[in-house]
């Protein structure tokens, strides 16, 4: 008996210090992710079981790192650094976008640049105190006590590693004892704020990771999908043969701040938008996003799928689009339209290059093919309008164009734009006033873009539809600061928080059915079916279904609003089943498609880059220090670069038919010069290249 007691005491002395050590990053991570000490303390007392699970997970990870590295101190500092950085980023993201950091955020690392300008807001007194507390307590335990061995023997590392993996597996599987089930612990993937607030950051992240690999759906098969499709009434199509252009513009962070009571603008920042609201079809759209996540709004509008059936904080483009998906682009393409996507940002952002191909677009015009016409840090909306017009001018038949903008992208700090023409008055802080004035300047450019498009197609006379809306409300300060400061909302517990903070304005203009004035209040996933009906074109089984569903449930909120909005989850089961079939299933409903969704001629740019002629200011390089080439052809991109035998040379763009290039230095060698034009993106990947034209240059 004494022998067993001694062993237990010895094991306690070995393991209890690690339990205490693992508790430090747990506590600090909660402070950083929540942003409040009191909230962390309150949670610790109210959710003891969840706290113990967080401790268990971090302890397991610490043991695993010790087993891998073999040094206790190094393992602790590396793991704690990773956990604290995650907690800190989660707290920042929660303040800006209202959603904490989730495991799937790692697939959109390209968005990190959007957070960089908020780094200045990180080091508050509370954050610095938490870091000092972490460093002091960790240093004391690791360096001022003899509780931990510096190095761990190889055999012990193997045993520790096995123990760590068993501990993590127990949490993942909830076996051998279903403790999570007993205490009702589960991932609230549809509400990540609630998920982290209740479960704690480490446990919530672990449960989220588990949900990423669990996309099985009961009751799903070919017959279930067929039953839903066969029961859907087919809409009656108009008898005329009109094929209007359909132009869909997602305007970055476009919102109407003039609806804030008590705030006065020196002049209306969006007069043309307000005019269209009064004279045509308009309304609101309940966005699934706040402050960011543009791709998710795109996803809903283009495919008809809903983010409400996917985990909050996930990015559909990066996580779920790995194959062809029928979209507005492919639906209109089947009816003779040229489908073009236009975006004033990098082709790789949100995986857009691959996604637009999977959606059935024939062309994608990313920033690499734009003229570098900037307004502030981003491409001007006027340049997007110019590219929309150019794209439609190039095609012979009707066009479907999906475009998004960037000029009004956050941040909204004063001085963002070269000039600001708006003054704001009201009872508010100087910070709120500055951000509203910057926002007014940004949306004014969006309004001018809309006016340019409408006036162009009015003058051109082609039947055209233009749908224009904002993807989400602008993030005006941390924790909705400006919205609260101006009393637009009372706080996060405002009874109309969802409606006020997620409703974006929408107008749909057309020049062939001018008497139509629809009052729209919809979810983004229902805009596509509405446009198909308005354009009098043939949709798909999916858009037919969504057209009928929208009559019953026009707006789909987060699940925790279903009851208050009188929505039955059962009413959306068939919708969820059809979406599952498209994203995760066997796409049973696609089996009768005779035309491929993916366009085999999909390309970046307005058309193939074709070189037709090379001229030089001298055919003899003898005694010359440089030679100027004039390269002629078609679809020469503004950011294209001339290469000589594979080496880039300084290039000046004249227009889409002419560029000049200067050859000097060691490239001035007699012989055959193979000339080509390449387009590189920000990652130095060649995303477009022309044919090669040789010229012969002589010399002594």
C-alpha positions as CSV (number, residue, x, y, z in Angstrom):
1,X,0.0,0.0,0.0
2,X,2.8,2.4,0.9
3,X,4.5,1.5,-2.4
4,X,1.5,2.5,-4.4
5,X,1.1,5.7,-2.3
6,X,4.7,6.6,-3.0
7,X,4.3,6.1,-6.7
8,X,1.2,8.3,-6.8
9,X,3.0,11.0,-4.9
10,X,5.9,10.8,-7.3
11,X,3.6,10.9,-10.3
12,X,1.8,13.9,-8.8
13,X,5.1,15.7,-8.3
14,X,6.0,15.0,-11.9
15,X,2.7,15.9,-13.6
16,X,1.0,18.6,-11.4
17,X,3.7,21.2,-12.4
18,X,2.8,20.6,-16.0
19,X,-0.9,21.2,-15.3
20,X,0.0,24.5,-13.7
21,X,2.4,25.4,-16.5
22,X,-0.3,24.7,-19.2
23,X,-2.8,26.8,-17.3
24,X,-0.8,30.0,-17.9
25,X,-1.3,30.1,-21.7
26,X,-4.9,29.0,-21.3
27,X,-5.7,32.0,-19.1
28,X,-3.7,34.5,-21.2
29,X,-5.1,33.2,-24.5
30,X,-8.7,33.8,-23.1
31,X,-7.8,37.3,-22.0
32,X,-6.4,38.1,-25.5
33,X,-9.2,36.5,-27.5
34,X,-12.0,38.0,-25.3
35,X,-10.3,41.4,-24.7
36,X,-11.6,41.6,-21.1
37,X,-10.1,40.3,-17.9
38,X,-13.5,40.3,-16.1
39,X,-15.1,38.3,-18.9
40,X,-12.3,35.7,-18.6
41,X,-12.8,35.4,-14.9
42,X,-16.6,35.1,-15.1
43,X,-16.3,32.5,-17.8
44,X,-13.8,30.5,-15.7
45,X,-16.3,30.2,-12.8
46,X,-19.4,29.7,-14.9
47,X,-17.9,27.1,-17.3
48,X,-15.6,25.0,-15.1
49,X,-15.9,21.9,-17.3
50,X,-15.1,23.9,-20.4
51,X,-12.1,25.4,-18.7
52,X,-10.8,22.0,-17.7
53,X,-11.2,20.9,-21.4
54,X,-9.1,23.9,-22.5
55,X,-6.5,23.0,-19.9
56,X,-6.6,19.3,-21.1
57,X,-6.0,20.3,-24.7
58,X,-3.2,22.7,-24.0
59,X,-1.5,20.2,-21.7
60,X,-1.8,17.5,-24.4
61,X,-0.2,19.9,-26.9
62,X,2.5,20.8,-24.5
63,X,3.4,17.2,-23.9
64,X,3.3,16.5,-27.6
65,X,5.7,19.4,-28.3
66,X,8.0,18.2,-25.5
67,X,8.0,14.7,-27.1
68,X,8.9,16.2,-30.5
69,X,11.5,18.8,-29.4
70,X,12.9,17.0,-26.3
71,X,13.4,20.3,-24.4
72,X,10.8,21.5,-22.0
73,X,11.5,25.2,-22.1
74,X,11.8,25.4,-25.9
75,X,8.6,23.4,-26.3
76,X,6.7,25.6,-23.9
77,X,7.8,28.9,-25.5
78,X,7.1,27.7,-29.0
79,X,3.6,26.4,-28.2
80,X,2.7,29.3,-26.0
81,X,3.9,31.8,-28.6
82,X,1.7,30.1,-31.2
83,X,-1.4,30.0,-28.9
84,X,-1.0,33.6,-27.8
85,X,-0.6,34.9,-31.3
86,X,-3.8,33.0,-32.3
87,X,-5.6,34.4,-29.3
88,X,-4.4,37.9,-30.1
89,X,-5.4,37.7,-33.8
90,X,-8.8,36.2,-32.8
91,X,-9.4,39.2,-30.5
92,X,-8.5,41.7,-33.2
93,X,-10.7,39.9,-35.8
94,X,-13.5,39.8,-33.3
95,X,-13.2,43.6,-32.8
96,X,-13.1,44.4,-36.5
97,X,-15.4,41.8,-38.1
98,X,-17.4,40.5,-35.2
99,X,-16.1,36.9,-35.8
100,X,-13.2,35.3,-34.0
101,X,-10.3,33.4,-35.6
102,X,-11.3,30.0,-36.9
103,X,-9.2,27.1,-38.2
104,X,-10.4,27.7,-41.8
105,X,-8.9,31.2,-41.6
106,X,-5.5,29.7,-42.4
107,X,-6.7,29.0,-46.0
108,X,-7.1,32.8,-46.6
109,X,-3.7,33.9,-45.4
110,X,-3.7,36.3,-48.3
111,X,-6.2,38.4,-46.4
112,X,-3.6,39.0,-43.6
113,X,-2.6,42.3,-45.4
114,X,-6.0,43.7,-44.5
115,X,-5.3,43.3,-40.8
116,X,-1.8,44.8,-40.9
117,X,-3.0,48.4,-40.5
118,X,-4.7,47.5,-37.3
119,X,-1.4,46.4,-35.7
120,X,-1.1,49.9,-34.2
121,X,-4.3,49.1,-32.1
122,X,-2.9,45.9,-30.6
123,X,-0.6,47.2,-27.8
124,X,-3.1,48.6,-25.4
125,X,-2.4,48.6,-21.7
126,X,-4.5,45.6,-21.2
127,X,-2.7,43.6,-23.8
128,X,0.7,44.7,-22.6
129,X,-0.2,43.8,-19.0
130,X,-1.4,40.3,-20.1
131,X,1.9,39.7,-22.0
132,X,4.0,40.8,-19.0
133,X,1.9,38.6,-16.7
134,X,2.5,35.7,-19.0
135,X,6.2,36.3,-19.3
136,X,6.7,36.8,-15.5
137,X,4.7,33.7,-14.4
138,X,6.3,31.5,-17.1
139,X,9.8,32.7,-16.3
140,X,9.3,32.0,-12.6
141,X,8.1,28.4,-13.1
142,X,10.6,27.5,-15.7
143,X,13.7,29.2,-14.4
144,X,13.2,29.9,-10.7
145,X,12.0,26.5,-9.7
146,X,13.3,22.9,-10.1
147,X,9.9,21.5,-11.2
148,X,10.8,20.9,-14.8
149,X,13.7,19.0,-16.4
150,X,15.5,20.9,-19.1
151,X,15.9,17.9,-21.4
152,X,13.8,14.8,-21.7
153,X,15.4,11.4,-22.4
154,X,14.6,9.8,-25.8
155,X,12.6,6.8,-24.3
156,X,10.6,9.2,-22.1
157,X,9.8,11.3,-25.1
158,X,8.2,8.3,-26.8
159,X,6.0,7.6,-23.8
160,X,5.0,11.3,-23.4
161,X,4.2,11.5,-27.1
162,X,1.8,8.5,-26.9
163,X,0.2,9.9,-23.8
164,X,-0.4,13.2,-25.5
165,X,-1.9,11.6,-28.6
166,X,-4.2,9.5,-26.5
167,X,-5.3,12.6,-24.6
168,X,-6.1,14.5,-27.8
169,X,-7.9,11.5,-29.3
170,X,-10.1,11.3,-26.2
171,X,-11.2,14.9,-26.7
172,X,-11.7,14.4,-30.4
173,X,-13.8,11.2,-30.1
174,X,-15.4,11.9,-26.7
175,X,-14.3,8.4,-25.7
176,X,-14.0,6.2,-23.6
177,X,-16.3,8.4,-21.4
178,X,-18.7,10.7,-23.3
179,X,-17.9,13.7,-21.0
180,X,-18.8,16.3,-23.7
181,X,-22.1,14.6,-24.3
182,X,-22.9,14.5,-20.6
183,X,-22.3,18.2,-20.1
184,X,-23.8,19.3,-23.4
185,X,-20.5,20.5,-24.9
186,X,-20.7,21.0,-28.6
187,X,-19.4,23.3,-31.3
188,X,-21.8,26.2,-32.2
189,X,-20.4,26.3,-35.8
190,X,-23.2,28.6,-36.9
191,X,-22.4,31.2,-34.2
192,X,-18.6,31.4,-33.6
193,X,-18.9,34.2,-31.1
194,X,-21.1,32.1,-28.9
195,X,-18.8,29.1,-29.6
196,X,-15.7,30.8,-28.3
197,X,-17.5,32.6,-25.4
198,X,-19.0,29.4,-24.1
199,X,-16.3,26.8,-24.9
200,X,-13.2,28.9,-24.6
201,X,-10.8,29.5,-27.5
202,X,-8.7,26.3,-27.4
203,X,-11.8,24.0,-27.1
204,X,-13.8,25.9,-29.7
205,X,-10.9,25.7,-32.1
206,X,-10.5,22.0,-31.5
207,X,-14.2,21.4,-32.0
208,X,-14.2,23.5,-35.2
209,X,-11.3,21.5,-36.5
210,X,-13.4,18.3,-35.9
211,X,-16.4,19.8,-37.8
212,X,-14.1,20.6,-40.8
213,X,-13.8,16.8,-41.4
214,X,-17.4,15.9,-40.8
215,X,-19.6,16.8,-43.8
216,X,-21.8,13.7,-43.9
217,X,-25.5,14.3,-44.2
218,X,-28.2,11.8,-43.4
219,X,-31.1,11.2,-45.8
220,X,-29.1,12.3,-48.8
221,X,-29.2,10.2,-52.0
222,X,-30.1,10.4,-55.7
223,X,-33.8,9.7,-55.0
224,X,-34.0,12.4,-52.4
225,X,-32.6,15.0,-54.8
226,X,-34.8,13.8,-57.6
227,X,-37.9,14.1,-55.5
228,X,-37.1,17.7,-54.6
229,X,-36.4,18.6,-58.3
230,X,-39.4,16.9,-59.7
231,X,-41.8,18.7,-57.3
232,X,-40.5,22.1,-58.2
233,X,-42.8,24.0,-60.5
234,X,-41.1,25.3,-63.6
235,X,-41.5,29.1,-64.1
236,X,-43.4,30.3,-67.2
237,X,-41.0,32.1,-69.6
238,X,-41.8,35.2,-71.5
239,X,-42.5,34.7,-75.2
240,X,-40.2,37.3,-76.6
241,X,-36.6,36.7,-77.6
242,X,-35.0,39.6,-75.8
243,X,-31.5,38.8,-74.4
244,X,-30.5,41.7,-72.2
245,X,-27.0,42.2,-70.9
246,X,-26.9,41.3,-67.2
247,X,-24.3,43.3,-65.3
248,X,-23.9,42.5,-61.6
249,X,-21.8,44.8,-59.5
250,X,-20.8,44.0,-56.0
251,X,-19.6,47.3,-54.6
252,X,-17.1,47.0,-51.7
253,X,-18.5,48.1,-48.3
254,X,-21.2,50.2,-50.1
255,X,-23.8,51.4,-47.5
256,X,-26.0,54.4,-47.0
257,X,-24.8,56.3,-44.0
258,X,-27.4,59.0,-44.5
259,X,-29.9,56.8,-42.7
260,X,-28.2,57.5,-39.4
261,X,-30.4,59.9,-37.6
262,X,-28.6,63.0,-36.2
263,X,-25.8,62.8,-38.7
264,X,-25.7,65.5,-41.4
265,X,-23.6,65.4,-44.6
266,X,-22.6,68.5,-46.4
267,X,-24.1,67.0,-49.5
268,X,-25.6,63.7,-50.6
269,X,-22.8,61.2,-51.2
270,X,-24.9,58.9,-53.3
271,X,-27.4,61.0,-55.2
272,X,-27.7,58.7,-58.3
273,X,-28.3,55.6,-56.1
274,X,-31.0,57.5,-54.3
275,X,-32.6,58.5,-57.6
276,X,-32.7,54.8,-58.8
277,X,-34.2,53.8,-55.4
278,X,-37.1,56.1,-56.1
279,X,-37.6,55.3,-59.8
280,X,-36.9,51.6,-60.1
281,X,-36.6,48.3,-58.3
282,X,-34.7,48.5,-55.1
283,X,-34.6,47.3,-51.5
284,X,-32.2,45.5,-49.1
285,X,-30.2,42.4,-49.0
286,X,-29.4,40.6,-45.7
287,X,-25.7,39.9,-46.1
288,X,-24.0,36.9,-44.4
289,X,-21.0,39.1,-43.6
290,X,-20.0,42.2,-41.7
291,X,-16.9,44.3,-42.4
292,X,-15.2,41.6,-44.7
293,X,-15.6,38.2,-46.3
294,X,-16.7,39.5,-49.7
295,X,-16.1,36.1,-51.4
296,X,-19.0,34.6,-49.3
297,X,-21.4,37.2,-50.7
298,X,-20.2,36.5,-54.2
299,X,-20.6,32.8,-53.6
300,X,-24.3,33.2,-52.6
301,X,-25.2,35.5,-55.5
302,X,-23.4,33.5,-58.2
303,X,-24.3,30.0,-57.2
304,X,-27.6,30.4,-55.2
305,X,-26.0,28.5,-52.3
306,X,-26.3,29.8,-48.8
307,X,-23.6,30.5,-46.2
308,X,-26.3,29.7,-43.6
309,X,-25.7,26.0,-44.2
310,X,-21.9,26.4,-43.7
311,X,-19.9,27.1,-40.6
312,X,-19.7,30.8,-39.7
313,X,-16.3,32.2,-40.5
314,X,-15.6,29.7,-43.3
315,X,-14.7,30.9,-46.8
316,X,-16.6,28.9,-49.4
317,X,-14.2,29.7,-52.3
318,X,-11.2,28.3,-50.4
319,X,-12.8,25.4,-48.6
320,X,-15.7,24.0,-50.6
321,X,-15.2,24.8,-54.3
322,X,-13.1,22.0,-55.6
323,X,-15.1,21.1,-58.7
324,X,-17.5,22.5,-61.2
325,X,-20.5,24.4,-59.8
326,X,-23.4,25.6,-61.9
327,X,-23.7,29.4,-61.5
328,X,-25.1,32.5,-63.2
329,X,-22.0,32.5,-65.4
330,X,-22.7,29.0,-66.8
331,X,-26.5,29.4,-66.9
332,X,-26.2,32.5,-69.1
333,X,-23.4,30.9,-71.1
334,X,-25.7,28.1,-72.1
335,X,-27.9,30.7,-73.7
336,X,-25.3,32.4,-75.8
337,X,-24.0,34.9,-73.4
338,X,-20.3,35.8,-72.9
339,X,-19.7,35.5,-69.1
340,X,-16.9,37.7,-67.7
341,X,-15.7,38.2,-64.2
342,X,-13.9,41.4,-63.3
343,X,-12.0,42.1,-60.1
344,X,-9.5,44.9,-59.3
345,X,-7.4,42.6,-57.1
346,X,-5.0,39.7,-57.5
347,X,-6.1,36.7,-59.5
348,X,-5.1,34.3,-56.6
349,X,-7.1,36.2,-54.0
350,X,-9.8,33.9,-52.5
351,X,-8.7,31.3,-55.0
352,X,-10.7,33.4,-57.6
353,X,-8.9,32.2,-60.7
354,X,-9.8,28.6,-60.2
355,X,-13.2,29.3,-58.7
356,X,-14.3,31.5,-61.7
357,X,-13.3,28.7,-64.0
358,X,-15.3,26.2,-62.0
359,X,-18.3,28.5,-62.2
360,X,-18.2,28.5,-66.0
361,X,-16.9,32.0,-66.8
362,X,-15.2,32.4,-70.1
363,X,-13.0,35.3,-69.1
364,X,-11.6,36.7,-65.8
365,X,-10.1,40.2,-65.7
366,X,-8.1,40.5,-62.5
367,X,-5.9,43.5,-61.5
368,X,-3.0,42.1,-63.5
369,X,-4.9,43.2,-66.6
370,X,-6.1,46.6,-65.3
371,X,-4.6,50.0,-66.0
372,X,-3.0,51.2,-62.7
373,X,-5.6,53.9,-62.1
374,X,-5.7,54.1,-58.3
375,X,-7.8,56.2,-55.9
376,X,-6.2,55.9,-52.5
377,X,-4.6,52.5,-51.9
378,X,-6.9,50.6,-54.3
379,X,-7.9,50.6,-58.0
380,X,-10.6,53.3,-58.6
381,X,-14.2,52.3,-59.2
382,X,-14.1,54.3,-62.4
383,X,-11.5,51.9,-63.8
384,X,-13.8,48.9,-63.0
385,X,-16.6,50.7,-64.9
386,X,-14.3,51.2,-67.9
387,X,-13.4,47.5,-67.9
388,X,-17.0,46.5,-67.7
389,X,-17.8,48.7,-70.7
390,X,-14.8,47.5,-72.6
391,X,-15.7,43.8,-72.0
392,X,-19.2,44.3,-73.3
393,X,-17.9,46.2,-76.4
394,X,-15.7,43.3,-77.3
395,X,-18.4,40.7,-77.6
396,X,-20.9,40.3,-80.4
397,X,-23.8,39.0,-78.4
398,X,-25.3,39.5,-74.9
399,X,-23.0,39.7,-71.9
400,X,-23.2,38.5,-68.3
401,X,-20.7,40.4,-66.3
402,X,-19.9,40.0,-62.6
403,X,-17.7,42.7,-61.2
404,X,-16.6,43.7,-57.7
405,X,-14.8,46.9,-56.6
406,X,-12.1,47.8,-54.1
407,X,-11.9,51.7,-53.9
408,X,-14.1,51.7,-50.8
409,X,-12.3,48.8,-49.1
410,X,-11.6,49.4,-45.4
411,X,-9.8,51.1,-43.7
412,X,-11.7,54.4,-43.4
413,X,-9.1,56.5,-41.7
414,X,-8.9,60.3,-42.7
415,X,-6.5,61.0,-45.5
416,X,-7.2,57.7,-47.3
417,X,-8.1,59.5,-50.5
418,X,-6.1,62.3,-52.1
419,X,-9.1,64.7,-51.6
420,X,-12.2,64.6,-49.5
421,X,-15.2,66.6,-50.6
422,X,-17.6,65.8,-47.7
423,X,-18.1,67.2,-44.2
424,X,-20.1,65.5,-41.5
425,X,-21.7,67.1,-38.5
426,X,-23.4,65.6,-35.5
427,X,-22.9,64.5,-31.9
428,X,-20.0,62.2,-32.3
429,X,-16.3,61.8,-31.7
430,X,-13.6,63.2,-34.0
431,X,-12.7,59.6,-34.9
432,X,-16.3,58.7,-36.0
433,X,-16.5,62.0,-37.9
434,X,-13.3,61.3,-39.8
435,X,-14.4,57.7,-40.7
436,X,-17.8,58.8,-41.9
437,X,-16.3,61.6,-44.1
438,X,-13.9,59.0,-45.6
439,X,-16.7,56.6,-46.2
440,X,-18.8,59.3,-47.9
441,X,-15.9,60.0,-50.3
442,X,-15.6,56.3,-51.0
443,X,-19.3,55.6,-51.7
444,X,-19.5,58.8,-53.8
445,X,-17.0,57.1,-56.2
446,X,-19.2,54.0,-56.2
447,X,-22.2,56.2,-57.0
448,X,-20.4,57.8,-59.9
449,X,-19.4,54.4,-61.2
450,X,-23.1,53.3,-61.2
451,X,-24.1,56.5,-63.0
452,X,-21.4,55.9,-65.6
453,X,-22.7,52.4,-66.3
454,X,-26.4,53.4,-66.5
455,X,-25.8,56.4,-68.7
456,X,-23.5,54.3,-71.0
457,X,-26.1,51.6,-71.6
458,X,-29.0,54.1,-71.8
459,X,-27.1,55.8,-74.6
460,X,-26.0,52.5,-76.3
461,X,-29.6,51.3,-76.4
462,X,-28.8,47.6,-75.8
463,X,-31.3,46.0,-73.4
464,X,-29.4,45.8,-70.1
465,X,-29.9,45.0,-66.5
466,X,-27.6,46.4,-63.8
467,X,-27.8,45.0,-60.3
468,X,-25.8,47.1,-57.8
469,X,-25.4,46.5,-54.1
470,X,-23.0,46.5,-51.2
471,X,-21.5,43.3,-50.0
472,X,-21.5,44.2,-46.3
473,X,-21.5,47.2,-44.0
474,X,-18.1,49.0,-43.6
475,X,-16.1,48.2,-40.5
476,X,-16.0,51.7,-38.9
477,X,-13.8,51.2,-35.9
478,X,-13.3,48.4,-33.4
479,X,-16.4,46.9,-31.8
480,X,-18.8,48.8,-34.0
481,X,-17.4,52.1,-32.5
482,X,-18.8,54.6,-35.0
483,X,-22.2,52.9,-35.1
484,X,-22.5,53.0,-31.4
485,X,-21.1,56.5,-31.1
486,X,-23.6,57.9,-33.6
487,X,-26.4,56.0,-31.8
488,X,-27.2,54.0,-35.0
489,X,-27.2,51.0,-32.6
490,X,-27.3,50.9,-28.9
491,X,-24.7,48.1,-28.8
492,X,-24.2,44.5,-29.6
493,X,-27.5,43.8,-27.8
494,X,-29.5,46.2,-29.9
495,X,-32.9,44.5,-30.6
496,X,-32.5,45.3,-34.3
497,X,-28.8,44.5,-34.5
498,X,-29.1,41.9,-37.3
499,X,-31.2,44.1,-39.5
500,X,-29.2,47.3,-38.9
501,X,-25.7,45.8,-39.2
502,X,-26.2,43.2,-41.9
503,X,-28.8,44.9,-44.3
504,X,-27.2,46.4,-47.4
505,X,-28.9,48.6,-50.0
506,X,-29.7,47.1,-53.5
507,X,-30.9,48.6,-56.7
508,X,-31.7,46.8,-60.0
509,X,-32.0,49.0,-63.1
510,X,-33.1,48.0,-66.5
511,X,-33.9,49.8,-69.7
512,X,-36.5,47.5,-71.4
513,X,-39.1,46.9,-68.6
514,X,-39.1,50.4,-67.2
515,X,-42.5,50.2,-65.6
516,X,-41.3,47.4,-63.2
517,X,-40.7,48.6,-59.7
518,X,-40.1,45.7,-57.3
519,X,-39.6,46.1,-53.6
520,X,-36.8,43.7,-52.7
521,X,-36.0,42.3,-49.3
522,X,-34.0,39.2,-50.0
523,X,-31.0,37.1,-49.2
524,X,-28.0,37.2,-51.6
525,X,-28.7,33.6,-52.8
526,X,-32.1,34.7,-54.2
527,X,-30.7,37.6,-56.3
528,X,-29.6,35.2,-59.1
529,X,-33.1,33.6,-59.6
530,X,-34.6,37.1,-59.6
531,X,-32.2,38.3,-62.3
532,X,-32.9,35.2,-64.5
533,X,-36.6,35.9,-64.2
534,X,-36.2,39.6,-64.9
535,X,-34.0,38.9,-68.0
536,X,-36.5,36.4,-69.2
537,X,-34.0,33.6,-69.6
538,X,-34.1,29.9,-68.8
539,X,-32.7,29.1,-65.4
540,X,-31.8,25.7,-63.9
541,X,-33.6,23.2,-61.6
542,X,-31.8,25.0,-58.7
543,X,-32.9,28.6,-59.7
544,X,-36.4,27.3,-60.3
545,X,-36.5,25.8,-56.8
546,X,-35.0,29.0,-55.3
547,X,-37.6,31.2,-57.1
548,X,-40.4,29.2,-55.4
549,X,-38.7,29.1,-52.0
550,X,-38.0,32.9,-52.0
551,X,-41.8,33.5,-52.1
552,X,-42.1,31.7,-48.8
553,X,-38.8,32.6,-47.1
554,X,-37.3,35.6,-48.9
555,X,-34.7,36.2,-46.2
556,X,-32.6,33.6,-44.5
557,X,-31.0,34.8,-41.2
558,X,-28.6,32.9,-38.9
559,X,-30.2,29.9,-37.3
560,X,-30.6,31.6,-33.9
561,X,-33.0,34.1,-35.5
562,X,-35.3,31.5,-37.1
563,X,-37.8,31.5,-34.2
564,X,-38.1,35.3,-33.9
565,X,-38.5,35.6,-37.7
566,X,-41.1,32.8,-37.9
567,X,-38.9,30.6,-40.0
568,X,-39.2,26.8,-39.7
569,X,-35.9,24.9,-40.1
570,X,-38.0,22.2,-41.9
571,X,-38.8,24.7,-44.7
572,X,-35.1,24.9,-45.5
573,X,-34.3,21.2,-45.4
574,X,-34.8,20.6,-49.1
575,X,-32.6,23.7,-49.8
576,X,-29.9,22.3,-47.6
577,X,-30.1,18.9,-49.3
578,X,-29.7,20.4,-52.8
579,X,-26.8,22.5,-51.7
580,X,-25.2,19.5,-50.1
581,X,-25.6,17.6,-53.4
582,X,-23.8,20.4,-55.2
583,X,-20.9,21.0,-52.8
584,X,-20.3,17.7,-51.0
585,X,-22.4,15.1,-52.7
586,X,-22.4,13.4,-56.1
587,X,-24.2,16.3,-57.9
588,X,-27.0,14.0,-58.9
589,X,-29.0,16.9,-60.3
590,X,-26.3,17.7,-62.8
591,X,-26.6,14.3,-64.5
592,X,-29.0,15.6,-67.3
593,X,-26.7,18.5,-68.2
594,X,-25.7,18.2,-71.9
595,X,-23.4,21.3,-71.9
596,X,-20.3,21.3,-69.7
597,X,-20.3,23.8,-66.9
598,X,-16.6,24.6,-67.3
599,X,-15.6,26.6,-70.4
600,X,-12.6,24.9,-72.0
601,X,-11.5,28.2,-73.5
602,X,-11.5,30.0,-70.1
603,X,-8.8,32.6,-69.9
604,X,-7.4,35.6,-68.0
605,X,-7.6,39.0,-69.8
606,X,-9.8,40.4,-72.5
607,X,-8.5,38.1,-75.1
608,X,-5.4,36.2,-76.3
609,X,-2.2,38.3,-76.2
610,X,-1.1,38.2,-79.8
611,X,2.0,39.8,-81.2
612,X,1.9,40.7,-84.9
613,X,4.9,43.0,-85.5
614,X,8.2,44.1,-83.9
615,X,9.8,47.3,-85.0
616,X,13.2,48.6,-83.8
617,X,14.9,52.0,-84.0
618,X,18.0,50.3,-85.3
619,X,18.8,46.9,-86.9
620,X,22.5,47.4,-86.1
621,X,23.6,47.6,-82.5
622,X,27.2,48.6,-83.3
623,X,28.3,51.3,-80.9
624,X,24.8,51.7,-79.4
625,X,24.1,51.8,-75.7
626,X,20.4,51.0,-76.1
627,X,17.8,50.0,-78.6
628,X,14.0,50.7,-78.5
629,X,11.6,48.1,-79.6
630,X,8.0,48.9,-80.7
631,X,5.8,45.8,-80.1
632,X,2.5,45.7,-81.9
633,X,-0.4,43.3,-81.5
634,X,-3.8,42.7,-79.8
635,X,-4.9,42.7,-76.2
636,X,-1.6,43.9,-74.9
637,X,-2.1,44.3,-71.1
638,X,-1.1,47.5,-69.3
639,X,1.0,45.6,-66.9
640,X,2.5,43.3,-69.5
641,X,6.3,43.0,-69.7
642,X,8.3,42.5,-72.9
643,X,10.9,39.7,-72.6
644,X,14.0,39.3,-74.9
645,X,15.1,35.6,-75.0
646,X,13.3,35.1,-71.7
647,X,14.8,38.2,-69.9
648,X,12.5,41.0,-68.9
649,X,13.2,44.5,-70.3
650,X,11.8,47.9,-69.2
651,X,8.4,48.2,-70.9
652,X,6.0,51.1,-71.5
653,X,2.4,50.5,-72.4
654,X,0.9,52.8,-75.0
655,X,-2.5,51.1,-75.6
656,X,-3.9,47.6,-76.1
657,X,-2.2,47.4,-79.5
658,X,1.3,48.9,-78.8
659,X,4.0,48.8,-76.2
660,X,7.6,50.0,-76.3
661,X,10.6,48.3,-74.6
662,X,14.2,49.5,-74.0
663,X,17.0,47.0,-74.5
664,X,20.4,47.8,-73.0
665,X,23.4,46.4,-71.2
666,X,24.5,42.9,-71.8
667,X,21.3,42.1,-73.7
668,X,22.6,44.1,-76.6
669,X,24.0,41.2,-78.5
670,X,23.8,40.5,-82.2
671,X,21.7,37.5,-83.3
672,X,18.1,36.3,-83.1
673,X,16.0,38.1,-80.5
674,X,12.9,36.2,-79.4
675,X,10.3,38.7,-78.3
676,X,7.4,37.9,-76.0
677,X,5.0,39.7,-73.7
678,X,4.4,38.1,-70.2
679,X,2.0,39.0,-67.4
680,X,3.1,38.3,-63.8
681,X,1.1,38.5,-60.6
682,X,2.3,39.7,-57.2
683,X,3.7,36.2,-56.5
684,X,5.8,36.4,-59.6
685,X,3.8,33.7,-61.3
686,X,3.3,34.1,-65.1
687,X,-0.5,34.2,-65.6
688,X,-0.4,35.2,-69.2
689,X,1.9,35.1,-72.2
690,X,1.8,36.0,-75.8
691,X,3.2,34.2,-78.8
692,X,6.9,34.7,-79.6
693,X,8.1,36.8,-82.5
694,X,11.8,36.6,-83.6
695,X,13.8,39.5,-85.0
696,X,17.4,39.4,-86.3
697,X,19.7,42.1,-85.0
698,X,23.2,42.6,-86.5
699,X,26.4,44.1,-85.2
700,X,30.2,43.9,-85.5
